[in-house]
Amino acid sequence: MIIKPFNAAHIGLFVFAAAAVLFLRLILRDRSEKARKLVLIVICCVNIVCFFAYKFALSRDAEFLAVSGIEKFNWFNELPIQLCNINMFLIPIGLIAKKRPILGFSFFVAPLGAAMALFFPEAAFNGYSLFLPRMLGFCLTHLVILICGISLAALGLYRPKFSDFPGILITFICLAIGAHCVNLILRATVCPYANYFFTYHVDISILNLFWSWIPLPLLYLLPGIVILLAYMLLVSLLFFTADVIREKKKAAASAEWQK
């Protein structure tokens, strides 16, 4: 089963993710909020274990090193602090601490980051069998991040609000600055090509465009905040519209019952 962007197997991964979200909603809809939180936290914890197992497999994968143009595997370049996989930790933290900015970031950014990684994979993860250890690990960890992020809303644990936007953007900016500081330290010491959160220029079409506008590390991501804000606005508007329709139906049903 070869995985390439937009082929049948690749689309099947997203169908699986959608089915998994619906399955979680179905089996947990009558459970308490505590139970729903616990399930997501456990899934994230299992995914963390899978993530490190997948990275260990990568460290033994000579083909991965050759295709990626890396002479030696460097664990400091594989830490779970990328835009997508950091959510394996943020989702449990947000649920336990009940912090809406963190949950909002995880809801909006985790699915988006994971989906982008799957739609635009690096060469070592493009055109290979799903059952290759590195492909299975890559697809599985990103799919679970996608599923958990969407499930925050599907399980009623987070409902987007326009008032959440400032906190989410501040969270994003703080994490990006933190990631850039990590990059600076790692580049000066043990990993000269560390690039968490892509704060340094990387050859990705949209990021190439941003770099042509602002050729400065970290700052070149500023246009991405505008895109993220537009995406958040669109998604929140859909939820707001759904809530309005639901309330109107409830009001109509109540009025009909009173007659």
GIHUDA-V940906 format. One record per helix or strand of 2 or more residues. SS is the DSSP state (alpha for helix, beta for strand). FROM is the first residue (numbers start at 0). TO is the last residue. If there is no record, write none. Layout:
ss/from/to
SS/FROM/TO
SS/FROM/TO
//
This chain:
ss/from/to
beta/1/2
alpha/7/27
alpha/32/58
alpha/61/67
alpha/74/76
alpha/86/96
alpha/99/118
alpha/122/124
beta/127/128
alpha/132/153
alpha/161/187
alpha/195/197
alpha/204/212
alpha/218/257
//
